[in-house]
């Protein structure tokens, strides 16, 4: 197992060397501390740097939790450990989308569940003065329903002028799945037609605004994290139960298609973010979905 994790980390490092840019220490002195400009119900605004503002948009109406049992693992192998680390019986969670404002453009990362399933994304957007027609780019971390459900209203597209960016390997995976999620993925891509851009991780110019895609596979075969500038990482579903998983990053929810791979990815990217002093925006992080500082990566439990 340790050998496979090391191989996985090496592969991720190779991808990151291409898509993350220079990872040396800051040559210009201390980086400015990102500032939270305002907080409202379900919405927070973070001034990441002079060029980038992050707006967090909580898709669930009220704060939510995930049951401990979600993290028990195959054949409940981790149940005793999970109950020890999370004695309350549940873990705070959320469903978030994130809006990045940069160069007078708006990039929306993921779209939540959609109004038909109680999603609040459009209401949150409206509360900060934007409608779906204002979005220039929709960029997907992966294609689970709680990330693409907000892209359609019935059979109609919601983001009527947005260009849509999807990791090619992620879409190709869902093409092979006959599940409701696979059908939704195909329907969504067909609805957006020629505004969909499928990209590979080796194409470092595929995304707008200088955004860089980073292969973060394990949760799904094409799960992707994004680096925006030097200070912001859109982390997707690297974690579903932060208060639990930060204590032991080998613990995975049943949503992770490849739990071992997801754990290796999780540790790699949280370690990377800590070294680079990055703000982390995670779709299922509790509260406003943002970590102003990455946690340390704990040793794996024996």
BATORVEX-600955 format. One record per residue: x, z, y of N, C-alpha, C in turn; residue in three letters. Coordinates in steps of 0.1 Angstrom, whole numbers, padded with zeros to 4 digits, always signed. Each point is the difference from the previous one (the first is absolute). Example, Ala and Ser with C-alpha at 12.3 -4.5 7.8 and 13.67 -1.06 7.14 Angstrom:
2
+0132+0078-0057-0009+0000+0012+0009+0000+0012ALA/-0004-0007+0011+0009+0000+0011-0008+0008+0011SER/
END
This chain:
302
+0008+0000-0012-0008+0000+0012+0009+0000+0013UNK/+0010+0009+0000+0009+0000+0011+0007-0013+0003UNK/+0004-0007-0011+0006-0013+0001-0009-0010+0006UNK/-0013+0000-0004-0009-0010+0006-0003+0003+0015UNK/+0000+0013+0003-0002+0004+0014+0011-0005+0009UNK/+0013+0002-0005+0011-0005+0007+0000-0015+0002UNK/-0004-0007-0011-0001-0015+0002-0010-0004+0010UNK/-0012+0008+0000-0010-0003+0010+0005+0002+0014UNK/+0007+0011+0002+0005+0004+0013+0010-0011+0005UNK/+0008-0005-0009+0010-0010+0003-0007-0013+0004UNK/-0011-0003-0007-0007-0012+0003-0007+0001+0014UNK/-0006+0011+0003-0006+0003+0013+0011-0001+0011UNK/+0012+0006-0002+0010-0001+0010+0004-0014+0002UNK/+0001-0008-0010+0003-0014+0002-0010-0007+0009UNK/-0013+0002-0003-0011-0006+0008+0001+0005+0015UNK/+0003+0013+0001+0000+0006+0013+0012-0005+0008UNK/+0011-0003-0006+0011-0005+0007-0003-0013+0006UNK/-0009-0008-0006-0004-0013+0006-0011+0002+0010UNK/-0010+0009-0003-0012+0000+0009+0000+0011+0010UNK/+0009+0010-0002-0001+0012+0009+0010-0002+0012UNK/+0009-0009-0001+0010-0002+0011+0011+0011-0002UNK/+0007+0001+0011+0012+0010+0000-0005+0014-0002UNK/+0005+0007-0010-0004+0014-0003+0011+0009+0004UNK/+0009-0004+0008+0011+0010+0005-0006+0009+0010UNK/+0007+0011+0003-0005+0010+0009-0001-0006+0014UNK/-0008+0006+0008-0003-0005+0013+0013+0000+0009UNK/+0003-0012+0005+0013-0001+0007-0002+0003+0015UNK/-0012+0001+0005-0003+0002+0014-0003+0015+0003UNK/+0004+0009-0008-0003+0014+0003-0013+0005-0007UNK/-0005+0011+0005-0012+0006-0006-0012-0009+0003UNK/-0009-0002-0010-0012-0008+0002-0010+0009+0007UNK/-0008-0005+0009-0011+0008+0006-0010+0004-0010UNK/-0006+0012+0003-0010+0006-0009-0013-0007+0002UNK/-0007-0006-0010-0013-0006+0002-0010+0011+0005UNK/-0009-0005+0008-0009+0009+0007-0015-0003-0004UNK/-0007+0010-0004-0014-0001-0002-0008+0000+0013UNK/-0006-0011+0004-0005-0001+0013-0014+0006+0001UNK/-0008-0001-0010-0014+0005+0000-0005+0001-0014UNK/-0009+0009-0002-0007+0003-0013-0015+0001+0002UNK/-0008-0007-0008-0014+0001+0001-0005+0001-0015UNK/-0013+0001-0002-0005+0001-0013+0003-0013-0008UNK/+0009+0001-0010+0003-0011-0008+0009-0010+0006UNK/+0005+0003+0012+0009-0010+0006+0012+0008+0007UNK/+0012-0005-0002+0012+0005+0007+0008-0011+0005UNK/+0007+0002+0011+0008-0010+0006+0015+0005+0001UNK/+0009-0007-0005+0014+0004-0001+0009-0011+0007UNK/+0007+0004+0011+0009-0008+0006+0013+0000-0008UNK/+0002-0010-0008+0011+0000-0009+0014-0002+0007UNK/-0001-0011+0008+0012-0003+0009-0005-0007+0012UNK/+0008-0005+0008-0004-0006+0013-0008-0013-0002UNK/+0001-0006-0012-0007-0013-0002-0012+0002-0010UNK/-0002+0011-0006-0009+0001-0012-0009+0013+0001UNK/-0013-0003+0000-0009+0011-0001-0008-0001-0013UNK/-0001+0011-0007-0007+0001-0013-0013+0007+0003UNK/-0011-0005-0005-0013+0006+0001-0006+0002-0014UNK/-0002+0013-0003-0005+0003-0014-0015+0000+0000UNK/-0006-0006-0010-0014-0002-0001-0005+0005-0013UNK/-0006+0012+0000-0004+0006-0013-0013-0007-0004UNK/-0001-0005-0012-0011-0008-0005-0011+0009-0005UNK/+0004+0012-0006-0010+0009-0005-0006+0008+0012UNK/-0013+0003-0001-0007+0007+0012+0005+0014+0002UNK/+0003+0007-0011+0004+0014+0001+0013+0002-0008UNK/+0008+0010+0003+0012+0003-0008-0004+0001-0015UNK/+0009-0005-0008-0004+0000-0015+0011+0006-0008UNK/-0003+0002-0013+0010+0005-0010-0001-0008-0012UNK/+0011+0001-0008+0000-0006-0014+0001+0011-0010UNK/-0007-0001-0011+0001+0011-0010+0014+0000-0007UNK/+0004+0012-0003+0013+0001-0008+0000-0009-0012UNK/-0011-0002-0007+0000-0007-0012+0004-0015+0002UNK/-0001-0005+0012+0005-0013+0003+0015-0002-0003UNK/+0007+0011+0000+0015+0000-0001+0005+0005-0014UNK/-0009+0002-0009+0004+0006-0013+0009-0009-0008UNK/+0000-0013+0002+0008-0009-0008-0005-0004-0013UNK/+0007-0008-0007-0004-0005-0013-0001+0011-0010UNK/-0012+0001-0007-0003+0011-0010+0001+0014+0007UNK/-0002+0000+0013+0000+0013+0007+0014+0007-0001UNK/+0010-0008-0001+0014+0006-0002+0004+0009+0012UNK/-0005-0003+0012+0005+0008+0012-0010+0010+0004UNK/-0011+0003-0008-0011+0008+0005+0005+0014+0004UNK/+0008+0006-0008+0004+0014+0003+0009+0000+0012UNK/+0009-0009+0002+0008-0001+0012-0008-0002+0012UNK/-0009-0009+0000-0009-0003+0011-0008+0012+0004UNK/-0006+0007-0009-0007+0012+0003+0009+0011+0006UNK/+0012+0001-0005+0009+0009+0006+0004-0003+0015UNK/+0002-0013+0002+0004-0004+0014-0012-0001+0010UNK/-0012-0001-0006-0012-0002+0008-0011+0010-0004UNK/+0002+0013+0002-0009+0010-0005-0014-0001+0005UNK/-0002-0007+0012-0014-0001+0005-0009-0009-0008UNK/+0006-0008-0008-0008-0009-0009-0002-0014+0006UNK/+0004-0002+0012-0001-0014+0006+0011-0002+0011UNK/+0001-0012+0004+0011-0004+0009-0006-0007+0012UNK/+0004+0004+0012-0005-0008+0012+0004-0015-0001UNK/-0009-0009+0004+0003-0014+0000-0008-0007+0011UNK/+0001-0013+0000-0007-0008+0010+0000-0015-0005UNK/-0008-0008+0008+0002-0014-0001+0003-0005+0015UNK/+0011-0006+0002+0004-0004+0014+0003-0015+0000UNK/-0003-0005+0012+0006-0013+0004+0009+0003+0012UNK/+0009-0009+0003+0009+0002+0012+0000-0012+0009UNK/-0001+0002+0012+0001-0011+0010+0013+0002+0008UNK/+0007-0011+0000+0013+0000+0007-0001-0010+0012UNK/+0003+0006+0012-0001-0009+0012+0015-0002+0004UNK/+0004-0013+0001+0013-0004+0003+0000-0013+0006UNK/+0008-0003+0010+0001-0013+0007-0014-0005+0004UNK/-0009+0009+0004-0014-0004+0004-0008-0006-0012UNK/+0004+0003-0012-0007-0005-0012-0005+0013-0007UNK/-0010-0002-0009-0005+0010-0008+0001-0003-0015UNK/+0007+0008-0007+0001-0002-0014-0007+0011-0008UNK/-0009-0003-0008-0007+0010-0008+0005+0001-0014UNK/+0004+0011-0004+0005+0002-0014-0011+0006-0008UNK/-0006-0008-0010-0010+0004-0009-0014+0002+0008UNK/-0011+0000-0007-0013-0001+0006-0010+0010-0005UNK/+0005+0010-0009-0010+0010-0005-0010-0006-0009UNK/-0010+0008-0002-0011-0003-0010-0010-0010+0004UNK/-0002-0001+0013-0011-0008+0005-0013+0008+0003UNK/-0008-0005+0009-0012+0007+0005-0009+0003-0012UNK/-0002-0009-0009-0009+0001-0011+0003+0013-0009UNK/+0012+0004+0000+0005+0012-0007+0003+0011+0009UNK/-0006+0000+0012+0002+0011+0009+0012+0000+0008UNK/+0008-0011+0000+0012-0001+0008-0002+0001+0015UNK/+0009+0007+0007-0002+0003+0014+0010-0009+0008UNK/+0007-0009-0006+0011-0007+0007-0005-0007+0013UNK/-0011-0007+0000-0005-0007+0011-0004+0009+0011UNK/-0007+0012-0004-0003+0010+0010+0012+0006+0007UNK/+0010+0002-0008+0013+0006+0005+0006-0010+0010UNK/+0000-0013-0004+0006-0010+0009-0008+0000+0013UNK/-0013+0000-0001-0009+0000+0012+0003+0012+0009UNK/+0004+0011-0006+0002+0012+0008+0013-0001+0009UNK/+0009-0009-0004+0012-0003+0008-0001-0013+0008UNK/-0012-0006+0000-0002-0012+0008+0003-0013-0006UNK/+0000-0001-0013+0003-0012-0007-0011-0004-0010UNK/-0002-0013-0002-0009-0005-0010+0007-0008-0010UNK/-0006-0003-0011+0008-0008-0010+0004-0013+0005UNK/-0006-0006+0010+0004-0013+0006+0013+0001+0008UNK/+0004+0013+0003+0012+0002+0008+0013+0000-0009UNK/-0002+0001-0013+0011+0001-0009+0007-0013-0002UNK/+0013+0000+0002+0008-0012-0001+0005-0002-0015UNK/+0004+0011-0006+0005-0001-0014-0005+0011-0008UNK/-0004-0003-0013-0003+0009-0010+0011-0001-0010UNK/+0006+0012-0003+0012+0000-0009-0004+0010-0011UNK/+0001-0004-0013-0005+0008-0011+0012+0007-0007UNK/-0002+0013-0003+0010+0006-0009-0002-0003-0015UNK/-0012-0002-0004-0004-0004-0013-0015-0003+0000UNK/-0006-0003-0011-0014-0005+0000-0010+0008-0008UNK/+0002+0013+0000-0010+0009-0005-0012+0000+0010UNK/-0012+0003-0006-0012-0001+0008-0001+0008+0013UNK/+0007+0012+0000+0000+0008+0012+0010-0004+0010UNK/+0006-0012-0002+0010-0006+0009-0005-0013+0005UNK/-0008-0007-0008-0005-0013+0004-0015-0001+0002UNK/-0007+0012-0003-0015+0000+0000-0005-0003+0014UNK/+0007+0003+0011-0004-0003+0013+0002-0014+0005UNK/+0005-0009-0008+0003-0013+0005-0012-0009+0000UNK/-0010+0003-0009-0012-0008-0001-0013+0009+0003UNK/-0010-0007+0006-0013+0006+0001-0009-0009-0007UNK/-0004+0004-0012-0007-0010-0009+0010-0011-0004UNK/-0004-0012+0004+0009-0012-0002+0007-0004+0012UNK/-0001+0007+0011+0005-0004+0013+0013+0007+0003UNK/+0010-0007+0006+0012+0007+0004-0003+0009+0012UNK/+0007+0011+0001-0002+0010+0011+0010-0003+0011UNK/+0012-0003-0004+0011-0002+0011+0001-0015+0002UNK/-0008-0005+0010-0004-0014+0001+0012-0009+0005UNK/+0010+0006+0006+0011-0009+0004+0014+0005-0005UNK/+0000+0010-0008+0012+0006-0005+0007-0009-0010UNK/+0013-0001+0001+0008-0005-0011+0003+0011-0010UNK/-0001-0003-0013+0000+0010-0011+0013-0002-0008UNK/+0007+0011-0002+0013+0000-0008-0001+0008-0012UNK/+0003-0006-0012-0002+0007-0013+0013-0003-0008UNK/+0006+0010-0006+0011-0002-0009-0005-0009-0012UNK/+0008-0011-0002-0004-0010-0010-0002+0006-0014UNK/+0010+0008-0004+0000+0006-0013-0013+0009-0002UNK/-0004+0006+0011-0012+0009-0001-0012-0009-0003UNK/-0002-0010+0008-0012-0009-0002+0000-0006-0014UNK/+0012-0005-0004+0001-0006-0013-0004+0009-0011UNK/+0003+0013+0001-0004+0010-0010-0015+0001+0000UNK/-0007+0001+0011-0014+0001+0000-0007-0012-0005UNK/+0006-0012+0001-0006-0012-0005-0001+0001-0016UNK/+0008+0009-0006-0001+0001-0015-0010+0010-0004UNK/-0006+0008+0009-0009+0011-0003-0015-0004+0002UNK/-0007+0002-0010-0015-0003+0000-0008+0011+0005UNK/+0006+0011+0004-0007+0012+0005-0007-0003+0014UNK/-0008+0009+0004-0007-0001+0013+0011-0001+0011UNK/+0010+0008-0001+0011-0001+0010+0007-0013+0000UNK/+0002-0006-0011+0006-0014-0001-0009-0010+0006UNK/-0013+0001-0002-0010-0009+0005-0001+0001+0016UNK/+0001+0013+0005+0000+0002+0014+0013-0006+0006UNK/+0011+0001-0006+0012-0005+0005-0001-0016+0002UNK/-0004-0006-0011-0002-0015+0001-0010-0004+0010UNK/-0011+0007+0001-0011-0004+0009+0005+0002+0015UNK/+0008+0010+0002+0005+0003+0014+0010-0011+0004UNK/+0009-0004-0009+0010-0010+0004-0007-0014+0002UNK/-0010-0003-0009-0007-0012+0002-0008-0001+0013UNK/-0005+0012+0004-0008+0000+0012+0008-0002+0013UNK/+0013+0005+0000+0009-0001+0011+0007-0014+0000UNK/+0000-0007-0011+0005-0013-0001+0014-0002+0005UNK/+0001-0010+0009+0014-0004+0005+0006+0010+0009UNK/-0007+0011+0003+0006+0011+0009+0008+0010-0009UNK/-0001-0002-0013+0007+0009-0009+0015-0005-0002UNK/+0009+0009+0001+0014-0004-0002+0006+0009-0011UNK/+0003-0006-0011+0006+0007-0012+0015-0001+0002UNK/+0007+0012+0000+0014+0000+0003+0008+0006-0012UNK/+0012-0004-0001+0010+0006-0009+0009+0010+0007UNK/+0005+0010-0007+0009+0010+0006+0013-0006+0005UNK/+0004-0011-0005+0013-0006+0004-0002-0008+0013UNK/-0012-0003+0005-0003-0007+0012+0000+0010+0012UNK/+0011+0002+0006+0001+0011+0011-0006-0004+0013UNK/-0005-0013+0001-0007-0004+0012-0014-0003-0002UNK/-0006+0004-0011-0014-0003-0003-0010+0007+0008UNK/+0004+0012+0005-0010+0009+0007+0002-0001+0015UNK/-0011+0003+0008+0001+0000+0014+0006+0012+0006UNK/+0004+0000+0013+0004+0012+0007+0013+0006-0005UNK/+0008-0008-0008+0012+0006-0006-0002+0010-0011UNK/-0013+0001-0005-0003+0009-0011+0007-0004-0013UNK/+0005+0010-0007+0008-0003-0012-0007+0006-0012UNK/-0003-0008-0010-0006+0004-0013+0010+0006-0009UNK/-0003+0011-0007+0009+0006-0009-0008+0003-0013UNK/+0005-0006-0011-0006+0001-0013-0001+0015-0004UNK/-0012+0005-0002-0002+0014-0003-0008+0001-0013UNK/+0004-0007-0010-0009-0002-0012-0001+0012-0009UNK/-0010+0000-0007-0003+0011-0009-0015+0004+0000UNK/-0004+0003+0013-0015+0003+0001-0008-0012-0004UNK/+0004-0012+0005-0004-0013-0005+0012-0009-0001UNK/-0001-0011-0007+0012-0009-0002+0005-0006+0013UNK/-0008+0000+0010+0005-0006+0013-0002+0010+0012UNK/-0001+0013-0004-0002+0010+0011+0012-0001+0010UNK/-0003+0000+0013+0010-0003+0010+0000+0010+0011UNK/+0012+0005+0004+0001+0008+0012+0005-0010+0011UNK/-0002+0004+0013+0005-0008+0011+0008+0008+0010UNK/+0010-0006+0005+0008+0006+0010-0003-0007+0013UNK/-0004+0007+0010-0004-0005+0014+0011+0005+0009UNK/+0008-0008+0006+0011+0004+0008+0010+0009-0008UNK/+0006+0009+0006+0009+0009-0007-0006+0014-0004UNK/-0011+0003+0006-0005+0014-0001-0012+0002-0009UNK/-0008-0011-0003-0013+0002-0006+0000-0007-0014UNK/-0005+0008-0010-0002-0006-0013-0015+0002-0004UNK/-0006-0011-0003-0014+0000-0005+0002+0001-0016UNK/-0004+0012-0005+0004+0004-0013-0011-0004-0011UNK/-0011-0005+0004-0011-0003-0010-0003+0012-0008UNK/+0000-0002-0013-0005+0010-0010+0012+0006-0007UNK/+0011+0003+0006+0011+0007-0006-0004+0014-0004UNK/-0009+0006+0007-0005+0013-0004-0016+0000+0002UNK/-0006+0007-0010-0015+0002+0001-0003+0015+0003UNK/+0009+0008-0004-0002+0015+0002+0012+0006+0006UNK/+0003-0001+0013+0013+0003+0005+0003+0015-0002UNK/-0009+0009+0002+0004+0014-0001+0005+0004-0015UNK/-0005-0007-0009+0004+0001-0014+0013-0008-0003UNK/-0001-0013+0003+0011-0009-0004+0013+0003+0007UNK/+0000+0005+0012+0012+0003+0007+0008+0011-0007UNK/-0007+0008-0008+0007+0010-0008+0007-0005-0012UNK/-0006-0011-0005+0006-0006-0012-0005-0015+0000UNK/+0009-0009+0004-0003-0014+0002-0001-0008-0013UNK/+0002+0007-0011-0002-0007-0013-0015+0001-0004UNK/-0008+0008+0007-0014+0001-0003-0007-0012+0006UNK/-0008-0007-0008-0007-0012+0005-0015+0001-0003UNK/-0008-0006+0009-0014-0001-0003-0004-0010-0010UNK/-0011+0000-0006-0004-0010-0010-0002-0014+0006UNK/+0000-0001+0013-0001-0013+0006+0013-0008-0001UNK/+0011+0007-0002+0013-0007-0001+0000-0008-0013UNK/+0002-0013+0001+0000-0008-0012+0012+0002-0009UNK/+0011+0002+0006+0012+0004-0007+0006+0013+0006UNK/-0004+0011-0006+0003+0013+0006+0015+0003+0002UNK/+0008-0004-0010+0015+0003+0001+0006-0008+0011UNK/-0004-0013+0000+0005-0009+0011-0005+0005+0014UNK/-0012+0004+0001-0006+0005+0012+0008+0013+0005UNK/+0004+0009-0009+0007+0012+0003+0014-0004+0006UNK/+0007-0009-0007+0013-0005+0005-0001-0006+0014UNK/-0010-0008+0002-0002-0006+0013-0003+0010+0010UNK/-0008+0010-0003-0004+0011+0009+0012+0007+0005UNK/+0009+0004-0009+0012+0007+0003+0009-0008+0009UNK/+0002-0013-0004+0009-0008+0007-0005-0002+0015UNK/-0012-0003+0002-0005-0003+0014-0001+0013+0009UNK/-0004+0011-0006+0000+0012+0008+0015+0005+0003UNK/+0009-0003-0009+0014+0003+0003+0005-0009+0011UNK/-0004-0013-0001+0004-0010+0010-0005+0004+0014UNK/-0013+0004+0000-0006+0003+0013+0006+0013+0006UNK/+0004+0009-0008+0006+0013+0005+0014-0004+0006UNK/+0007-0008-0007+0014-0004+0006-0001-0007+0013UNK/-0011-0008+0002-0001-0008+0012-0009+0007+0010UNK/-0005+0012-0002-0008+0008+0009-0012-0008+0004UNK/-0007-0005-0010-0012-0009+0003-0013+0008+0000UNK/-0009-0005+0008-0014+0004-0001-0006-0007-0012UNK/-0008+0007-0008-0006-0005-0012-0015+0000+0002UNK/-0006-0012-0002-0015-0001+0001-0004-0004-0014UNK/-0008+0010-0007-0004-0002-0013-0015-0001-0002UNK/-0005-0009-0007-0015-0002-0001-0007+0012-0005UNK/+0006+0008-0008-0007+0012-0006+0007+0013+0004UNK/+0008+0000+0010+0005+0013+0005-0011+0007+0007UNK/+0000+0014-0001-0010+0008+0006+0001+0000+0015UNK/-0010+0006+0007+0000+0001+0014-0002-0014+0007UNK/+0009-0003+0009+0000-0013+0007+0008-0011-0008UNK/+0004+0003-0012+0007-0010-0008+0015-0003+0004UNK/+0005+0009+0009+0014-0003+0005+0009+0012-0003UNK/+0012-0002-0005+0010+0009+0000+0011-0003+0010UNK/+0002+0009+0010+0010-0002+0010+0014+0001-0005UNK/+0002+0006-0012+0012+0001-0006-0002+0000-0015UNK/+0009-0007-0008-0002-0001-0014+0004+0013-0007UNK/-0007+0003-0011+0004+0012-0007+0013-0002-0008UNK/+0007+0010-0003+0012-0001-0009-0005-0004-0014UNK/+0008-0007-0007-0004-0004-0014+0004+0011-0009UNK/-0010+0007-0006+0004+0011-0009+0005-0005-0014UNK/+0008+0009-0006+0004-0003-0014-0012-0002-0009UNK/+0001-0009-0010-0010-0001-0010-0002+0012-0008UNK/-0012+0003-0004-0002+0012-0009+0005-0004-0014UNK/+0005+0010-0006+0005-0002-0014-0012-0001-0010UNK/
END
